[in-house]
Amino acid sequence: MVSWFIVAGSLLLALGVYAGFLGGGWIEAIARWTARWSSATLNVLGASTTVRGTILASDDFAVSVVAECTAIGPLVLYAGAVAAYPSPWRAKGLGVLMGLVVLTAVNVLRIASLFWVGQAYPQYLGIAHLLVWQTAMILLAIVLWLVWVERVAHARAR
């Protein structure tokens, strides 16, 4: 019973952190970083994009990278679940670091792919953005947590 309160408390704390990020200057910097790396990814793949602030653009298409376009939401969900799991602090820190790297990298690929879909197939952008990628990012956070839990559980058994 106590573990459920720890999980609920951790997730509520994570939600509070997320809400705090949405109103802070940090989110703007993270959104600009996301736009720059998404543009770099697209350009490596042969596109010709530029970034001005949080606007990612080509000659015929542009998107604005807003708070919800960053990996903060899935990362906060993941970090809250890691914090709630009974494990050593070192394991929690490594778990959060792993989640930060993986979720951020996949998010950059998400933004780049959504830009490509919006440019090439604008009629499918809404489906790709709201249904496919948002669901995929939340599922990725859950799967990462399950992988982390499995590794922590196996480390305890040794």
TORLUM-647889 format. One record per atom (N, C-alpha, C): x, y, z negated; residue number from 1. Coordinates in Angstrom, 2 decimals. Each point is the difference from the previous one (the first is absolute). Layout:
{{X Y Z} NUM}
...
***
This chain:
{{0.82 -1.20 0.00} 1}
{{-0.82 1.20 0.00} 1}
{{0.87 1.27 0.00} 1}
{{1.05 -0.02 -0.79} 2}
{{0.89 1.16 -0.07} 2}
{{0.65 0.26 1.35} 2}
{{0.35 -1.07 0.74} 3}
{{0.65 0.19 1.30} 3}
{{-0.91 0.74 0.98} 3}
{{-1.29 -0.20 -0.08} 4}
{{-0.92 0.72 0.89} 4}
{{0.01 1.50 -0.31} 4}
{{0.12 0.33 -1.28} 5}
{{0.09 1.41 -0.36} 5}
{{1.30 0.61 0.50} 5}
{{1.07 -0.76 -0.03} 6}
{{1.29 0.49 0.51} 6}
{{-0.09 0.23 1.50} 6}
{{-0.60 -0.95 0.72} 7}
{{-0.17 0.15 1.45} 7}
{{-0.87 1.22 0.30} 7}
{{-1.14 0.10 -0.67} 8}
{{-0.90 1.13 0.24} 8}
{{0.68 1.33 -0.34} 8}
{{0.70 0.04 -1.13} 9}
{{0.70 1.22 -0.39} 9}
{{1.08 0.39 0.99} 9}
{{0.76 -0.98 0.47} 10}
{{1.06 0.27 0.97} 10}
{{-0.57 0.52 1.30} 10}
{{-1.08 -0.60 0.47} 11}
{{-0.60 0.45 1.25} 11}
{{-0.65 1.37 -0.15} 11}
{{-0.60 0.28 -1.16} 12}
{{-0.56 1.33 -0.23} 12}
{{1.12 1.05 -0.06} 12}
{{1.11 -0.35 -0.64} 13}
{{1.14 0.91 -0.02} 13}
{{0.52 0.24 1.41} 13}
{{0.08 -1.06 0.79} 14}
{{0.45 0.12 1.39} 14}
{{-0.94 0.91 0.78} 14}
{{-1.29 -0.15 -0.20} 15}
{{-0.98 0.86 0.68} 15}
{{0.19 1.46 -0.42} 15}
{{0.27 0.23 -1.28} 16}
{{0.25 1.36 -0.47} 16}
{{1.25 0.60 0.64} 16}
{{1.06 -0.82 0.12} 17}
{{1.23 0.45 0.66} 17}
{{-0.29 0.36 1.45} 17}
{{-0.76 -0.86 0.68} 18}
{{-0.35 0.25 1.40} 18}
{{-0.78 1.31 0.14} 18}
{{-0.98 0.21 -0.86} 19}
{{-0.78 1.23 0.06} 19}
{{0.90 1.21 -0.26} 19}
{{0.97 -0.13 -0.88} 20}
{{0.95 1.07 -0.26} 20}
{{0.87 0.29 1.20} 20}
{{0.41 -1.05 0.73} 21}
{{0.81 0.19 1.20} 21}
{{-0.77 0.76 1.07} 21}
{{-1.30 -0.27 0.11} 22}
{{-0.78 0.62 1.06} 22}
{{-0.03 1.52 -0.13} 22}
{{0.08 0.51 -1.21} 23}
{{-0.06 1.43 -0.18} 23}
{{1.36 0.67 -0.11} 23}
{{1.08 -0.77 0.04} 24}
{{1.31 0.57 -0.24} 24}
{{0.78 0.28 1.27} 24}
{{1.09 0.72 -0.16} 25}
{{0.88 0.32 1.11} 25}
{{0.76 -1.22 0.51} 25}
{{0.12 -1.02 -0.83} 26}
{{0.69 -1.22 0.41} 26}
{{-0.65 -0.62 1.23} 26}
{{-1.30 0.02 0.03} 27}
{{-0.71 -0.69 1.09} 27}
{{0.32 0.64 1.34} 27}
{{0.15 1.31 0.02} 28}
{{0.35 0.70 1.25} 28}
{{1.37 -0.45 0.49} 28}
{{0.95 -0.11 -0.92} 29}
{{1.35 -0.45 0.38} 29}
{{-0.02 -1.44 0.49} 29}
{{-0.77 -0.84 -0.65} 30}
{{-0.10 -1.40 0.42} 30}
{{-0.70 -0.10 1.36} 30}
{{-1.01 0.81 0.22} 31}
{{-0.69 0.01 1.29} 31}
{{0.92 0.47 1.12} 31}
{{0.82 1.02 -0.27} 32}
{{0.96 0.46 1.01} 32}
{{1.03 -1.09 0.30} 32}
{{0.49 -0.66 -1.05} 33}
{{0.97 -1.10 0.17} 33}
{{-0.63 -1.11 0.85} 33}
{{-1.24 -0.36 -0.30} 34}
{{-0.70 -1.05 0.75} 34}
{{-0.15 0.40 1.46} 34}
{{-0.35 1.25 0.26} 35}
{{-0.15 0.47 1.39} 35}
{{1.34 -0.07 0.73} 35}
{{1.08 0.44 -0.66} 36}
{{1.33 -0.02 0.65} 36}
{{0.44 -1.43 0.33} 36}
{{-0.15 -0.92 -0.94} 37}
{{0.44 -1.38 0.25} 37}
{{-0.90 -0.70 1.02} 37}
{{-1.27 0.33 0.01} 38}
{{-0.90 -0.57 1.01} 38}
{{0.38 0.50 1.37} 38}
{{0.32 1.29 0.11} 39}
{{0.45 0.57 1.27} 39}
{{1.30 -0.66 0.45} 39}
{{0.94 -0.17 -0.91} 40}
{{1.28 -0.64 0.34} 40}
{{-0.23 -1.42 0.50} 40}
{{-0.91 -0.72 -0.65} 41}
{{-0.32 -1.37 0.43} 41}
{{-0.59 0.00 1.41} 41}
{{-0.95 0.89 0.23} 42}
{{-0.60 0.09 1.33} 42}
{{1.04 0.36 1.06} 42}
{{0.88 0.92 -0.32} 43}
{{1.01 0.44 0.96} 43}
{{1.00 -1.12 0.31} 43}
{{0.35 -0.79 -0.99} 44}
{{0.88 -1.15 0.23} 44}
{{-0.69 -1.00 0.95} 44}
{{-1.32 -0.07 -0.10} 45}
{{-0.76 -0.93 0.85} 45}
{{-0.34 0.59 1.37} 45}
{{0.52 1.19 0.29} 46}
{{-0.19 0.56 1.33} 46}
{{-0.99 1.14 0.12} 46}
{{-0.68 0.35 -1.07} 47}
{{-0.94 1.12 0.04} 47}
{{0.78 1.31 -0.08} 47}
{{-0.68 1.08 0.23} 48}
{{0.60 1.32 -0.14} 48}
{{-0.88 0.80 -0.95} 48}
{{0.36 -0.01 -1.28} 49}
{{-0.82 0.70 -1.00} 49}
{{0.84 1.03 -0.73} 49}
{{-0.70 0.96 -0.58} 50}
{{0.62 1.01 -0.85} 50}
{{-0.80 0.10 -1.28} 50}
{{0.62 0.62 -0.99} 51}
{{-0.68 0.21 -1.28} 51}
{{0.14 1.45 -0.40} 51}
{{-1.10 0.58 -0.40} 52}
{{-0.01 1.34 -0.58} 52}
{{-0.79 -0.10 -1.30} 52}
{{0.72 0.03 -1.12} 53}
{{-0.65 -0.19 -1.30} 53}
{{-0.51 -1.43 -0.10} 53}
{{-1.31 -0.12 -0.08} 54}
{{-0.60 -1.34 -0.07} 54}
{{-0.71 -0.38 1.30} 54}
{{0.18 0.80 1.04} 55}
{{-0.62 -0.27 1.29} 55}
{{0.96 -0.80 0.87} 55}
{{-0.43 -1.17 0.41} 56}
{{0.75 -0.87 0.90} 56}
{{-0.65 0.15 1.37} 56}
{{0.78 0.39 1.00} 57}
{{-0.60 0.34 1.29} 57}
{{0.84 -0.47 1.18} 57}
{{-0.71 -0.22 1.10} 58}
{{0.61 -0.20 1.32} 58}
{{-0.60 1.07 0.89} 58}
{{0.25 -0.08 1.30} 59}
{{-0.55 1.00 0.91} 59}
{{-1.52 -0.04 0.06} 59}
{{-0.60 -1.18 -0.22} 60}
{{-1.44 -0.12 0.19} 60}
{{-0.77 -0.54 -1.21} 60}
{{0.66 -0.12 -1.16} 61}
{{-0.69 -0.55 -1.17} 61}
{{0.71 0.50 -1.25} 61}
{{-0.78 0.18 -1.07} 62}
{{0.58 0.42 -1.28} 62}
{{-0.83 -0.54 -1.15} 62}
{{0.66 -0.27 -1.11} 63}
{{-0.68 -0.41 -1.23} 63}
{{0.62 0.77 -1.17} 63}
{{-0.78 0.15 -1.03} 64}
{{0.47 0.61 -1.23} 64}
{{0.17 -1.09 -1.04} 64}
{{1.18 -0.10 -0.58} 65}
{{0.27 -0.99 -1.04} 65}
{{-0.40 0.63 -1.33} 65}
{{-1.10 -0.49 -0.58} 66}
{{-0.52 0.53 -1.25} 66}
{{0.32 -0.97 -1.14} 66}
{{-0.42 0.34 -1.20} 67}
{{0.32 -0.80 -1.19} 67}
{{-0.35 -1.48 0.19} 67}
{{-1.15 -0.25 0.57} 68}
{{-0.46 -1.38 0.17} 68}
{{0.80 -0.76 1.06} 68}
{{0.80 0.72 0.78} 69}
{{0.84 -0.63 1.03} 69}
{{1.34 -0.47 -0.56} 69}
{{0.28 0.32 -1.24} 70}
{{1.25 -0.43 -0.61} 70}
{{-0.22 -1.36 -0.66} 70}
{{1.06 -0.59 -0.48} 71}
{{-0.08 -1.31 -0.66} 71}
{{-0.31 0.14 -1.50} 71}
{{-0.31 1.20 -0.46} 72}
{{-0.19 0.23 -1.43} 72}
{{-1.15 -0.83 -0.56} 72}
{{-1.14 -0.03 0.67} 73}
{{-1.15 -0.76 -0.52} 73}
{{0.31 -1.47 -0.21} 73}
{{0.42 -0.71 1.04} 74}
{{0.33 -1.41 -0.20} 74}
{{1.15 -0.21 -0.98} 74}
{{0.96 0.92 -0.02} 75}
{{1.12 -0.15 -0.91} 75}
{{-0.44 0.17 -1.45} 75}
{{-0.90 0.94 -0.26} 76}
{{-0.50 0.20 -1.35} 76}
{{-0.81 -1.23 -0.45} 76}
{{-0.81 -0.54 0.89} 77}
{{-0.74 -1.23 -0.30} 77}
{{0.97 -1.13 -0.35} 77}
{{1.01 -0.17 0.83} 78}
{{1.00 -1.06 -0.21} 78}
{{0.77 0.23 -1.30} 78}
{{0.48 1.22 -0.20} 79}
{{0.80 0.29 -1.21} 79}
{{-0.84 -0.17 -1.26} 79}
{{-1.27 0.35 0.06} 80}
{{-0.88 -0.22 -1.16} 80}
{{-0.16 -1.47 -0.32} 80}
{{-0.12 -0.82 1.03} 81}
{{-0.11 -1.45 -0.22} 81}
{{1.31 -0.57 -0.53} 81}
{{1.14 0.47 0.52} 82}
{{1.31 -0.46 -0.50} 82}
{{0.16 0.41 -1.46} 82}
{{-0.36 1.23 -0.33} 83}
{{0.13 0.47 -1.38} 83}
{{-0.88 -0.80 -0.95} 83}
{{-1.14 -0.44 0.47} 84}
{{-0.94 -0.74 -0.85} 84}
{{0.44 -1.44 -0.25} 84}
{{0.80 -0.55 0.88} 85}
{{0.38 -1.41 -0.13} 85}
{{1.03 -0.17 -1.11} 85}
{{-0.21 -0.99 -0.88} 86}
{{0.96 -0.20 -1.09} 86}
{{1.34 -0.54 0.52} 86}
{{0.97 0.89 0.10} 87}
{{1.32 -0.37 0.50} 87}
{{1.01 0.99 -0.55} 87}
{{1.29 -0.34 0.08} 88}
{{1.04 0.91 -0.49} 88}
{{0.02 1.30 0.82} 88}
{{0.47 1.07 -0.63} 89}
{{0.06 1.30 0.66} 89}
{{0.87 -0.04 1.24} 89}
{{1.08 -0.76 -0.04} 90}
{{0.88 -0.09 1.17} 90}
{{-0.76 -0.60 1.19} 90}
{{-0.77 -1.05 -0.25} 91}
{{-0.79 -0.63 1.06} 91}
{{-1.05 0.98 0.54} 91}
{{-0.60 0.77 -0.89} 92}
{{-0.99 1.00 0.44} 92}
{{0.67 1.05 0.89} 92}
{{1.18 0.48 -0.43} 93}
{{0.71 1.01 0.79} 93}
{{0.37 -0.51 1.37} 93}
{{0.53 -1.23 0.06} 94}
{{0.35 -0.58 1.30} 94}
{{-1.24 -0.23 0.85} 94}
{{-1.09 -0.40 -0.64} 95}
{{-1.25 -0.21 0.72} 95}
{{-0.53 1.29 0.61} 95}
{{0.03 1.07 -0.78} 96}
{{-0.47 1.30 0.52} 96}
{{0.91 0.48 1.12} 96}
{{1.31 -0.18 -0.14} 97}
{{0.93 0.39 1.05} 97}
{{-0.27 -0.78 1.29} 97}
{{-0.22 -1.32 -0.13} 98}
{{-0.33 -0.82 1.17} 98}
{{-1.27 0.52 0.68} 98}
{{-1.02 0.29 -0.80} 99}
{{-1.25 0.50 0.55} 99}
{{0.16 1.35 0.67} 99}
{{0.81 0.87 -0.60} 100}
{{0.25 1.32 0.58} 100}
{{0.62 -0.13 1.39} 100}
{{1.00 -0.86 0.13} 101}
{{0.68 -0.17 1.28} 101}
{{-0.94 -0.61 1.04} 101}
{{-0.65 -1.10 -0.35} 102}
{{-0.84 -0.72 0.97} 102}
{{-1.22 0.83 0.39} 102}
{{-0.71 0.54 -0.98} 103}
{{-1.22 0.76 0.31} 103}
{{0.31 1.27 0.78} 103}
{{1.11 0.66 -0.32} 104}
{{0.37 1.20 0.73} 104}
{{0.38 -0.32 1.44} 104}
{{0.79 -1.05 0.19} 105}
{{0.41 -0.38 1.36} 105}
{{-1.21 -0.41 0.84} 105}
{{-0.88 -0.80 -0.57} 106}
{{-1.20 -0.42 0.76} 106}
{{-0.89 1.20 0.27} 106}
{{-0.08 0.94 -0.93} 107}
{{-0.82 1.18 0.22} 107}
{{0.52 0.85 1.16} 107}
{{1.32 0.13 0.11} 108}
{{0.57 0.74 1.14} 108}
{{-0.39 -0.70 1.31} 108}
{{0.08 -1.32 0.02} 109}
{{-0.43 -0.75 1.19} 109}
{{-1.49 0.17 0.25} 109}
{{-0.77 0.09 -1.08} 110}
{{-1.46 0.21 0.12} 110}
{{-0.29 1.33 0.68} 110}
{{0.65 1.07 -0.47} 111}
{{-0.24 1.32 0.58} 111}
{{0.45 0.03 1.46} 111}
{{1.15 -0.61 0.28} 112}
{{0.50 -0.03 1.39} 112}
{{-0.98 -0.77 0.88} 112}
{{-0.51 -1.13 -0.48} 113}
{{-0.92 -0.78 0.83} 113}
{{-1.33 0.73 0.18} 113}
{{-0.46 0.69 -1.03} 114}
{{-1.24 0.76 0.12} 114}
{{0.17 1.16 0.98} 114}
{{1.17 0.62 -0.01} 115}
{{0.26 1.06 0.98} 115}
{{-0.08 -0.57 1.41} 115}
{{0.63 -1.15 0.20} 116}
{{-0.02 -0.64 1.32} 116}
{{-1.43 -0.36 0.40} 116}
{{-0.77 -0.59 -0.92} 117}
{{-1.40 -0.35 0.31} 117}
{{-0.79 1.26 0.34} 117}
{{0.17 1.05 -0.79} 118}
{{-0.72 1.24 0.25} 118}
{{0.34 0.63 1.34} 118}
{{1.25 -0.15 0.40} 119}
{{0.44 0.55 1.28} 119}
{{-0.46 -0.86 1.17} 119}
{{0.13 -1.31 -0.13} 120}
{{-0.30 -0.90 1.12} 120}
{{-1.46 -0.44 0.05} 120}
{{-0.60 -0.22 -1.17} 121}
{{-1.37 -0.52 -0.09} 121}
{{-0.78 0.78 -1.06} 121}
{{-0.27 1.26 0.23} 122}
{{-0.62 0.83 -1.04} 122}
{{-1.34 -0.53 -0.51} 122}
{{-0.70 -0.75 0.83} 123}
{{-1.29 -0.54 -0.43} 123}
{{0.15 -1.04 -1.12} 123}
{{1.19 -0.56 -0.17} 124}
{{0.22 -1.01 -1.03} 124}
{{0.72 0.54 -1.23} 124}
{{0.33 1.28 -0.01} 125}
{{0.77 0.57 -1.11} 125}
{{-0.74 -0.13 -1.33} 125}
{{-1.28 0.30 -0.01} 126}
{{-0.78 -0.09 -1.25} 126}
{{0.00 -1.40 -0.58} 126}
{{-0.20 -0.99 0.85} 127}
{{0.01 -1.40 -0.46} 127}
{{1.38 -0.39 -0.50} 127}
{{1.03 0.35 0.76} 128}
{{1.37 -0.35 -0.40} 128}
{{0.38 0.69 -1.31} 128}
{{-0.41 1.23 -0.15} 129}
{{0.36 0.78 -1.18} 129}
{{-0.78 -0.43 -1.23} 129}
{{-1.32 0.01 0.10} 130}
{{-0.83 -0.22 -1.18} 130}
{{-0.21 -1.47 -0.35} 130}
{{-0.11 -0.85 1.00} 131}
{{-0.29 -1.40 -0.30} 131}
{{1.25 -0.87 -0.04} 131}
{{0.81 0.09 1.02} 132}
{{1.14 -0.91 0.10} 132}
{{1.11 0.39 -0.96} 132}
{{0.55 1.21 0.15} 133}
{{1.19 0.35 -0.76} 133}
{{-0.26 0.28 -1.47} 133}
{{-1.11 0.62 -0.34} 134}
{{-0.26 0.23 -1.43} 134}
{{-0.16 -1.32 -0.73} 134}
{{-0.72 -0.92 0.62} 135}
{{-0.16 -1.33 -0.59} 135}
{{1.34 -0.71 -0.08} 135}
{{0.78 0.07 1.06} 136}
{{1.30 -0.68 0.03} 136}
{{0.94 0.54 -1.08} 136}
{{-0.01 1.29 -0.24} 137}
{{0.90 0.57 -1.01} 137}
{{-0.39 -0.46 -1.41} 137}
{{-1.29 -0.03 -0.29} 138}
{{-0.44 -0.47 -1.32} 138}
{{0.31 -1.49 -0.16} 138}
{{-0.27 -0.78 1.04} 139}
{{0.33 -1.43 -0.06} 139}
{{1.50 -0.22 -0.14} 139}
{{0.80 0.80 0.67} 140}
{{1.45 -0.11 -0.13} 140}
{{0.42 0.28 -1.44} 140}
{{-0.57 1.01 -0.62} 141}
{{0.33 0.30 -1.40} 141}
{{-0.35 -1.19 -0.90} 141}
{{-1.14 -0.62 0.25} 142}
{{-0.42 -1.16 -0.81} 142}
{{0.92 -1.19 0.25} 142}
{{0.31 -0.27 1.26} 143}
{{0.89 -1.13 0.33} 143}
{{1.40 0.23 -0.58} 143}
{{0.52 1.22 0.11} 144}
{{1.30 0.31 -0.61} 144}
{{-0.02 -0.27 -1.49} 144}
{{-1.07 0.39 -0.65} 145}
{{-0.11 -0.24 -1.44} 145}
{{-0.03 -1.49 -0.30} 145}
{{-0.76 -0.75 0.78} 146}
{{-0.05 -1.46 -0.20} 146}
{{1.37 -0.64 0.21} 146}
{{0.74 0.45 1.01} 147}
{{1.35 -0.51 0.24} 147}
{{0.90 0.35 -1.18} 147}
{{-0.09 1.24 -0.47} 148}
{{0.79 0.42 -1.14} 148}
{{-0.35 -0.82 -1.25} 148}
{{-1.27 -0.20 -0.25} 149}
{{-0.43 -0.80 -1.16} 149}
{{0.56 -1.42 0.10} 149}
{{-0.09 -0.58 1.17} 150}
{{0.52 -1.36 0.20} 150}
{{1.50 -0.06 -0.30} 150}
{{0.73 0.99 0.45} 151}
{{1.45 0.03 -0.25} 151}
{{0.30 0.19 -1.48} 151}
{{-0.77 0.86 -0.67} 152}
{{0.19 0.22 -1.43} 152}
{{-0.36 -1.27 -0.76} 152}
{{-1.10 -0.64 0.38} 153}
{{-0.42 -1.23 -0.67} 153}
{{1.03 -1.10 0.17} 153}
{{0.57 -0.14 1.21} 154}
{{1.02 -1.00 0.21} 154}
{{1.28 0.32 -0.75} 154}
{{0.32 1.28 -0.12} 155}
{{1.19 0.39 -0.74} 155}
{{-0.15 -0.35 -1.48} 155}
{{-1.21 0.13 -0.53} 156}
{{-0.25 -0.36 -1.41} 156}
{{0.11 -1.49 -0.23} 156}
{{-0.43 -0.79 1.00} 157}
{{0.01 -1.45 -0.14} 157}
{{1.41 -0.57 0.00} 157}
{{0.94 0.73 0.52} 158}
{{1.39 -0.51 0.07} 158}
{{0.69 0.08 -1.32} 158}
***
